[in-house]
Amino acid sequence: MLTNAPRGTKDILPSDVYKWRYVEEKFMNICGRYNYKEIRTPTFEHTELFLRGVGETTDIVNKEMYTFEDKGGRSITLKPEGTAPVVRALIENNIYAQQQPSKFFYAIPAFRYEKPQSGRQREFHQFGVEAFGSGDSAIDAEVIALAVNFLGGLGIKGLKLHINSVGCPKCRNRYNQALREYLKPKLKDLCSDCKVRFEKNPMRVLDCKIDGAKLTDAPLMLDYLCDDCKAHFESLQEYLKVLGIDYVIDPKIVRGLDYYTKTAFEIVSSNKSSQGTVCGGGRYDGLVAECGGPDIPGMGFGLGIERLLNVMEANNVKIPAPPKLGLYIAPIGEKGKKNAQKMLYTLRNMGISAESDYLGRSIKAQMKYANKLDANYVIVIGDNEIQNNLAEVKRMSDGSTVSVTLDESGIKTIKDMIGGSTDDGSTR
């Protein structure tokens, strides 16, 4: 057990981290273009936040939360999703009193106790955006456009936008009454969870993994929308058409959280190897007030990073390989080692990625090691090179060499050969 990660968790090794950094940077860049600012919330929150924010009838709250009592006797929960913590931050820091709308994005770890499977772990990672302060359907379209553009910009094909309206408390009361009348004769055949949902929130029955697919002739929320919700949904469609974003109306979309109102959407993959929802979100106009803040509207989405990377792999999307090591310095003897360390320090400060030997390898073993590291260039520094103040820099791709002096001038020549660095310190 000591050397095994807990079930449902996974190490992200250096051989894969570059893929994560790639999608993270792409996400940060597009959020910046849409003027969304990064927010970072704690890994755990008071349990009550999720009971009120996510909803007591959801599977997340009923079955999946990692909840514990801390040493002060407080009930604490590792966050299972990103929206409720951002709402709490909005309220606690009085952000709602500032100029609106408030637009945020985040990349977080989240935690749900469920059966681990491909693309779904107990500790998983999520991108998300949240926009507060506007009830305009134009902000709904903007959030959807951000998600569509992000996924399209990664080169993923076969994605389709599905939209629905789940109404508001006003029209949902009428719908829930009709849904209960439909479900009542079927109640004995529903799972135990759905029997509870029938009383508290019958819409959750449609989202049930066991019973939901059976209820093909259930009443549709779209047929019960009030005039305001109907106008909002029609306006959203007009904006999507203006933006040139294709969509299908999918009246079966409910989403898995209680806080959604009006707009609900999913971006679905049709690839046979990665079918299913890639991204989902919607509007939550009552959530801020439910959590103790003012009555201001909100809109957002969540997107699982593990799932995203699986979809990219299934679509044969090529993620650029990380930059190669700029230079390997192979020292011979104690003087060579000291000179190598000096050169390493100088070049690294100039923005060049460089490495040397720390295990006392032979020169032959060092050359093999440099090959394994996939170094662009290699330089050998031993007694002869130090005495003559001259060494050969070998380009590994073709074996060509350039003579350089072991002084400031020679180091500048090496830097010019290899190139400078990017902002993250990797060689160009």
PAGU-581559 format. One record per residue (C-alpha): residue number from 1; residue in one letter; x, y, z. Coordinates in Angstrom, 3 decimals. Each point is the difference from the previous one (the first is absolute). Layout:
// PAGU-581559
> NUM:a:X:Y:Z
...
***
This chain:
// PAGU-581559
> 1:m:0.000:0.000:0.000
> 2:l:2.846:2.375:0.810
> 3:t:1.226:0.054:-3.592
> 4:n:-3.444:-0.001:-1.654
> 5:a:-1.961:3.181:-0.665
> 6:p:-3.509:-0.082:1.544
> 7:r:-2.636:-1.516:-2.277
> 8:g:-1.406:2.569:-2.370
> 9:t:3.094:2.194:0.002
> 10:k:2.764:0.107:-2.552
> 11:d:3.531:1.367:-0.283
> 12:i:0.575:2.384:-2.889
> 13:l:3.557:-0.828:-1.027
> 14:p:2.468:2.241:-1.868
> 15:s:-0.666:-2.017:-3.166
> 16:d:-3.615:1.283:0.068
> 17:v:0.193:3.325:1.827
> 18:y:0.816:1.875:-3.197
> 19:k:-3.442:-0.994:-1.353
> 20:w:-1.664:1.491:3.062
> 21:r:2.026:3.183:-0.267
> 22:y:-0.943:0.289:-3.654
> 23:v:-3.772:-0.077:0.617
> 24:e:0.345:2.156:3.133
> 25:e:1.821:2.708:-1.926
> 26:k:-2.521:-0.184:-2.849
> 27:f:-2.837:0.367:2.505
> 28:m:1.642:2.919:1.814
> 29:n:0.656:1.745:-3.302
> 30:i:-3.564:-0.229:-1.293
> 31:c:-1.446:1.049:3.361
> 32:g:2.260:3.050:-0.125
> 33:r:-1.330:0.888:-3.452
> 34:y:-3.539:-0.143:1.384
> 35:n:1.061:2.149:3.013
> 36:y:-0.473:-2.729:2.624
> 37:k:2.330:0.317:2.996
> 38:e:1.518:-2.947:1.855
> 39:i:-1.304:-0.798:3.482
> 40:r:1.389:-2.589:2.443
> 41:t:-2.174:-1.345:2.805
> 42:p:0.902:-2.365:2.883
> 43:t:0.116:-3.744:-0.535
> 44:f:-2.572:-0.504:2.763
> 45:e:-3.039:1.960:1.134
> 46:h:-2.657:-0.193:2.703
> 47:t:-2.327:-2.873:-0.877
> 48:e:-3.079:2.236:0.220
> 49:l:1.170:1.901:-3.094
> 50:f:-0.453:-3.091:-2.169
> 51:l:-3.208:-1.094:1.730
> 52:r:-1.555:3.351:-0.855
> 53:g:1.850:0.733:-3.227
> 54:v:0.139:-3.355:-1.784
> 55:g:-3.273:-1.381:1.373
> 56:e:-0.923:-2.701:2.491
> 57:t:-1.739:-2.128:-2.655
> 58:t:3.070:-0.352:-2.222
> 59:d:2.175:-3.112:-0.150
> 60:i:2.992:2.212:0.785
> 61:v:-1.371:0.986:3.404
> 62:n:-1.727:-3.289:0.798
> 63:k:2.727:-2.429:-1.054
> 64:e:3.207:1.546:-1.265
> 65:m:1.321:2.708:2.336
> 66:y:3.168:-0.439:2.042
> 67:t:-1.272:1.405:3.287
> 68:f:1.729:-0.136:3.378
> 69:e:0.015:1.711:3.380
> 70:d:3.081:2.044:0.777
> 71:k:1.642:0.282:3.420
> 72:g:-2.254:2.939:0.829
> 73:g:-3.127:-2.087:-0.585
> 74:r:-0.852:1.783:-3.265
> 75:s:-1.385:-1.932:-2.965
> 76:i:2.383:0.500:-2.920
> 77:t:-0.267:-1.248:-3.594
> 78:l:2.613:-0.275:-2.740
> 79:k:-1.536:1.970:-2.833
> 80:p:-1.864:-2.243:-2.477
> 81:e:-0.490:2.817:-2.538
> 82:g:1.126:3.568:-0.603
> 83:t:-3.064:2.234:-0.176
> 84:a:-1.166:0.089:3.624
> 85:p:3.482:0.974:1.339
> 86:v:0.186:2.871:-2.496
> 87:v:-3.456:1.146:1.097
> 88:r:1.176:-0.079:3.616
> 89:a:3.070:2.067:-0.938
> 90:l:-2.210:2.470:-1.875
> 91:i:-2.124:0.505:3.118
> 92:e:2.754:-0.026:2.641
> 93:n:2.187:2.492:-1.862
> 94:n:-2.909:2.284:-1.004
> 95:i:0.910:-0.387:-3.667
> 96:y:-3.691:0.320:-0.851
> 97:a:0.178:3.646:1.179
> 98:q:2.642:0.813:-2.619
> 99:q:-0.664:0.874:-3.620
> 100:q:-1.777:-2.864:-1.737
> 101:p:0.123:-2.438:-1.661
> 102:s:2.604:-1.959:1.981
> 103:k:1.629:-2.626:-2.234
> 104:f:2.302:-2.724:1.319
> 105:f:1.773:-3.144:-1.147
> 106:y:1.788:-2.743:1.931
> 107:a:1.889:-3.261:-0.321
> 108:i:-0.521:-2.113:3.115
> 109:p:0.294:-3.451:1.519
> 110:a:-3.386:-1.331:1.130
> 111:f:-1.064:-3.091:1.922
> 112:r:-2.899:-2.415:-0.339
> 113:y:-0.320:-3.483:1.417
> 114:e:-1.172:-2.100:-2.928
> 115:k:1.127:-3.042:-1.938
> 116:p:3.241:0.905:-1.814
> 117:q:-0.117:-0.372:-3.773
> 118:s:1.689:1.399:-3.083
> 119:g:0.008:3.786:0.182
> 120:r:-1.691:0.019:3.398
> 121:q:2.032:-0.302:3.192
> 122:r:-0.846:0.700:3.636
> 123:e:2.462:2.840:-0.141
> 124:f:-0.526:1.673:-3.346
> 125:h:0.810:3.364:-1.531
> 126:q:-2.320:2.537:-1.488
> 127:f:-0.002:3.176:-2.040
> 128:g:-2.865:2.376:0.660
> 129:v:-1.310:3.482:-0.667
> 130:e:-2.586:1.997:1.934
> 131:a:-1.656:3.299:-0.977
> 132:f:-2.090:1.917:2.556
> 133:g:-2.198:3.068:-0.139
> 134:s:-1.715:-0.294:-3.383
> 135:g:-3.278:-1.710:-0.821
> 136:d:0.411:0.767:-3.696
> 137:s:-0.036:-3.020:-2.323
> 138:a:2.995:1.608:-1.750
> 139:i:2.202:-1.020:2.946
> 140:d:-1.351:-3.557:-0.348
> 141:a:1.081:0.049:-3.635
> 142:e:3.403:1.411:0.960
> 143:v:0.650:-2.771:2.533
> 144:i:-1.059:-2.647:-2.527
> 145:a:2.130:1.643:-2.707
> 146:l:3.038:-0.061:2.297
> 147:a:-0.433:-3.742:0.542
> 148:v:-0.629:-0.702:-3.699
> 149:n:2.992:2.084:-1.096
> 150:f:2.294:-1.555:2.592
> 151:l:-0.840:-3.554:-1.043
> 152:g:0.070:0.851:-3.700
> 153:g:3.346:1.742:0.414
> 154:l:1.468:-3.223:1.361
> 155:g:-0.845:-1.717:-3.283
> 156:i:-2.743:-2.277:1.339
> 157:k:-2.466:-1.121:-2.653
> 158:g:-3.453:-1.538:0.265
> 159:l:-1.308:2.226:2.797
> 160:k:-3.619:1.136:0.136
> 161:l:-1.581:2.670:2.181
> 162:h:-3.264:-1.056:1.707
> 163:i:-2.147:2.648:1.692
> 164:n:-3.129:-0.033:2.137
> 165:s:-1.888:2.181:2.447
> 166:v:-0.772:-1.393:3.457
> 167:g:-2.223:2.946:0.821
> 168:c:-0.227:1.996:3.223
> 169:p:-1.713:-0.702:3.349
> 170:k:-3.200:1.562:-1.342
> 171:c:-0.470:-2.291:-3.002
> 172:r:1.784:-2.939:1.563
> 173:n:-2.731:-0.347:2.638
> 174:r:-2.539:-0.672:-2.751
> 175:y:2.389:-2.371:-1.715
> 176:n:0.796:-1.897:3.198
> 177:q:-3.716:-0.524:0.581
> 178:a:-0.412:-1.462:-3.497
> 179:l:3.137:-2.105:0.428
> 180:r:-1.228:-1.446:3.306
> 181:e:-3.304:-0.958:-1.636
> 182:y:1.978:-1.760:-2.737
> 183:l:2.354:-1.741:2.446
> 184:k:-2.568:-1.030:2.615
> 185:p:-1.191:-3.194:-1.774
> 186:k:3.640:-0.942:-0.606
> 187:l:1.173:0.743:3.535
> 188:k:0.113:-3.630:1.126
> 189:d:2.458:-0.809:-2.817
> 190:l:2.389:2.876:0.732
> 191:c:3.220:-0.378:1.990
> 192:s:0.035:0.965:3.683
> 193:d:1.791:3.287:-0.737
> 194:c:-2.619:1.011:-2.544
> 195:k:-2.799:-0.679:2.479
> 196:v:1.566:2.666:2.215
> 197:r:0.550:2.328:-2.979
> 198:f:-3.658:-0.427:-0.968
> 199:e:-0.982:1.963:3.111
> 200:k:2.857:2.492:0.246
> 201:n:1.025:0.698:-3.607
> 202:p:-1.593:-2.195:-2.691
> 203:m:2.205:1.485:-2.756
> 204:r:2.903:-1.898:1.562
> 205:v:-1.760:-3.250:-1.018
> 206:l:0.601:0.870:-3.662
> 207:d:3.733:0.251:0.737
> 208:c:0.160:-3.359:1.804
> 209:k:2.587:-2.419:-1.412
> 210:i:-2.373:-2.918:0.656
> 211:d:-3.480:1.315:-0.842
> 212:g:0.577:3.080:-2.138
> 213:a:0.454:-1.793:-3.334
> 214:k:-3.260:-1.940:0.457
> 215:l:-2.174:3.102:0.252
> 216:t:-0.062:0.808:-3.716
> 217:d:-3.579:1.342:0.003
> 218:a:0.348:2.240:3.055
> 219:p:-1.415:3.556:-0.202
> 220:l:2.516:2.558:-1.296
> 221:m:0.947:3.148:1.861
> 222:l:-0.041:1.949:-3.261
> 223:d:-3.789:-0.458:-0.154
> 224:y:-0.452:1.647:3.409
> 225:l:2.264:3.051:-0.278
> 226:c:-1.394:3.305:1.205
> 227:d:0.075:2.950:-2.413
> 228:d:3.249:1.378:1.476
> 229:c:1.872:-3.330:-0.234
> 230:k:-1.354:-0.632:-3.492
> 231:a:1.170:3.430:-1.170
> 232:h:3.422:-0.539:1.595
> 233:f:0.428:-3.348:-1.756
> 234:e:-1.057:1.433:-3.363
> 235:s:2.381:2.927:0.474
> 236:l:2.879:-2.386:0.782
> 237:q:-0.639:-1.835:-3.264
> 238:e:0.056:3.288:-1.910
> 239:y:3.382:0.907:1.497
> 240:l:1.445:-3.426:-0.821
> 241:k:-1.153:0.441:-3.593
> 242:v:1.592:3.456:-0.134
> 243:l:3.278:-1.550:1.233
> 244:g:-0.239:-2.783:-2.573
> 245:i:-0.071:-2.731:2.675
> 246:d:-1.968:-3.088:-1.007
> 247:y:-2.175:-1.626:2.648
> 248:v:-2.781:-2.507:0.546
> 249:i:-2.833:0.427:2.491
> 250:d:0.117:-2.932:2.387
> 251:p:-2.963:0.051:2.418
> 252:k:1.475:-2.922:1.958
> 253:i:2.880:2.057:1.440
> 254:v:-0.557:0.529:3.713
> 255:r:3.604:0.235:1.311
> 256:g:1.074:-1.622:3.243
> 257:l:-0.241:2.957:2.383
> 258:d:-3.077:1.570:1.607
> 259:y:1.010:3.609:-0.521
> 260:y:-0.609:0.261:-3.778
> 261:t:-2.685:2.347:-1.350
> 262:k:-0.922:0.874:-3.581
> 263:t:2.981:-0.848:-2.258
> 264:a:1.591:-3.442:0.248
> 265:f:2.497:-1.240:-2.565
> 266:e:2.372:-2.841:-0.785
> 267:i:2.698:-0.429:-2.616
> 268:v:-0.047:-3.634:-1.056
> 269:s:2.577:-2.101:-1.846
> 270:s:-1.189:-2.316:-2.777
> 271:n:3.365:-1.781:-0.244
> 272:k:-0.566:-3.722:0.567
> 273:s:3.005:-0.197:2.329
> 274:s:-1.070:2.946:2.159
> 275:q:-3.767:0.361:-0.249
> 276:g:-1.654:2.073:2.689
> 277:t:-0.045:3.459:1.496
> 278:v:3.272:1.892:-0.182
> 279:c:-1.214:3.273:1.505
> 280:g:-3.198:1.060:1.748
> 281:g:-1.462:3.009:1.706
> 282:g:-2.802:2.497:0.155
> 283:r:-1.649:2.848:1.856
> 284:y:-0.516:0.097:3.792
> 285:d:-1.878:3.173:0.791
> 286:g:-0.979:-0.915:3.570
> 287:l:3.267:-1.499:1.240
> 288:v:1.637:3.136:1.418
> 289:a:-3.114:0.820:2.023
> 290:e:-0.328:-3.642:1.121
> 291:c:3.548:0.180:1.392
> 292:g:-0.722:3.170:1.992
> 293:g:0.860:2.726:-2.491
> 294:p:-2.069:2.480:-2.009
> 295:d:-2.388:-1.136:-2.703
> 296:i:2.310:0.241:-3.022
> 297:p:0.065:-2.343:-3.023
> 298:g:2.835:-2.280:-1.069
> 299:m:1.074:-2.120:-2.963
> 300:g:2.896:-2.430:-0.480
> 301:f:1.354:-3.389:-1.001
> 302:g:2.292:-2.783:1.217
> 303:l:2.317:-2.190:-2.089
> 304:g:1.930:-3.032:1.245
> 305:i:3.664:0.111:-1.008
> 306:e:0.550:-3.781:0.094
> 307:r:-3.055:-0.461:-2.180
> 308:l:1.220:2.735:-2.350
> 309:l:3.393:-1.664:-0.466
> 310:n:-1.694:-3.343:-0.703
> 311:v:-2.166:1.629:-2.663
> 312:m:3.049:1.661:-1.568
> 313:e:1.789:-3.350:-0.130
> 314:a:-3.039:-1.713:-1.535
> 315:n:-0.081:2.739:-2.653
> 316:n:3.737:-0.403:-0.723
> 317:v:0.659:3.600:1.019
> 318:k:3.759:0.468:0.096
> 319:i:1.269:1.956:2.986
> 320:p:3.355:1.677:-0.695
> 321:a:2.871:-1.813:1.690
> 322:p:1.822:1.899:2.766
> 323:p:3.168:1.883:-1.000
> 324:k:3.158:-2.087:-0.143
> 325:l:2.876:0.436:2.415
> 326:g:2.204:2.764:-1.384
> 327:l:3.451:-1.228:1.039
> 328:y:1.580:-2.951:1.783
> 329:i:3.417:0.725:1.548
> 330:a:2.138:-3.138:0.373
> 331:p:2.769:0.571:2.564
> 332:i:3.181:-2.074:0.285
> 333:g:1.829:0.122:3.319
> 334:e:-0.384:2.330:2.965
> 335:k:1.096:3.164:-1.837
> 336:g:-2.378:-0.815:-2.825
> 337:k:-2.847:-0.461:2.465
> 338:k:0.611:3.405:1.626
> 339:n:0.206:1.717:-3.399
> 340:a:-3.154:-1.813:-1.077
> 341:q:-1.876:1.255:3.067
> 342:k:1.115:3.565:-0.662
> 343:m:-1.138:-0.220:-3.626
> 344:l:-3.321:-1.588:1.051
> 345:y:-0.700:2.824:2.438
> 346:t:0.848:2.709:-2.531
> 347:l:-1.999:-1.513:-2.878
> 348:r:-3.039:-0.720:2.145
> 349:n:0.004:3.629:1.127
> 350:m:0.000:0.957:-3.688
> 351:g:-3.157:-2.053:-0.574
> 352:i:1.613:-3.136:-1.446
> 353:s:-1.123:-3.412:1.257
> 354:a:3.131:-1.992:0.843
> 355:e:1.021:-3.147:1.880
> 356:s:3.151:-1.807:1.085
> 357:d:1.157:-3.200:1.701
> 358:y:-0.370:-0.580:3.747
> 359:l:0.701:-3.742:0.148
> 360:g:3.642:-0.207:-1.124
> 361:r:-0.866:-1.665:-3.314
> 362:s:2.656:-0.770:-2.600
> 363:i:0.056:2.232:-3.056
> 364:k:-1.576:-2.824:-2.060
> 365:a:-2.812:-0.391:2.531
> 366:q:-0.496:3.759:0.057
> 367:m:-0.474:0.127:-3.755
> 368:k:-2.637:-2.731:0.268
> 369:y:-1.641:1.992:2.786
> 370:a:0.013:3.172:-2.134
> 371:n:-1.732:-1.961:-2.757
> 372:k:-2.603:-1.253:2.465
> 373:l:-0.602:3.566:1.147
> 374:d:-0.445:0.952:-3.680
> 375:a:2.425:2.901:0.370
> 376:n:0.387:2.314:-2.972
> 377:y:3.715:0.596:0.653
> 378:v:2.810:-1.621:1.993
> 379:i:3.311:1.457:1.160
> 380:v:2.826:-1.973:1.647
> 381:i:2.158:1.791:2.587
> 382:g:3.140:-1.721:1.292
> 383:d:3.619:0.872:0.833
> 384:n:0.978:0.476:-3.676
> 385:e:-2.913:2.347:-0.680
> 386:i:0.734:2.022:3.130
> 387:q:3.735:0.214:-0.790
> 388:n:-0.656:1.145:-3.597
> 389:n:-3.031:2.133:0.932
> 390:l:-1.778:-1.650:-2.918
> 391:a:-2.768:-2.602:-0.345
> 392:e:-2.224:-1.505:-2.695
> 393:v:-3.776:0.497:0.096
> 394:k:-1.663:-2.880:-1.838
> 395:r:-3.437:0.267:-1.559
> 396:m:-1.598:-3.372:0.646
> 397:s:-2.374:0.070:-2.958
> 398:d:2.764:-0.134:-2.625
> 399:g:3.289:-0.387:1.907
> 400:s:1.384:3.353:-1.147
> 401:t:2.310:1.846:2.409
> 402:v:0.965:3.572:0.802
> 403:s:3.096:1.009:1.988
> 404:v:-0.599:2.438:2.874
> 405:t:2.185:1.517:2.690
> 406:l:-0.760:-0.753:3.656
> 407:d:-0.430:3.648:0.936
> 408:e:-2.698:2.639:-0.181
> 409:s:0.327:0.270:-3.782
> 410:g:-0.381:-3.743:-0.488
> 411:i:-3.026:-0.177:2.277
> 412:k:-1.642:2.771:-2.005
> 413:t:0.673:-2.002:-3.171
> 414:i:-1.677:-3.052:1.572
> 415:k:-3.000:2.082:1.020
> 416:d:-0.351:1.384:-3.523
> 417:m:0.205:-3.531:-1.430
> 418:i:-2.658:-1.440:2.282
> 419:g:-2.271:3.035:0.244
> 420:g:-1.600:1.855:2.881
> 421:s:-2.883:-1.063:2.157
> 422:t:-3.747:0.342:0.154
> 423:d:-1.753:1.545:2.986
> 424:d:-0.264:-3.386:1.704
> 425:g:3.762:-0.595:-0.230
> 426:s:-0.063:-2.598:-2.780
> 427:t:2.353:0.367:-2.963
> 428:r:-1.302:1.187:-3.316
***
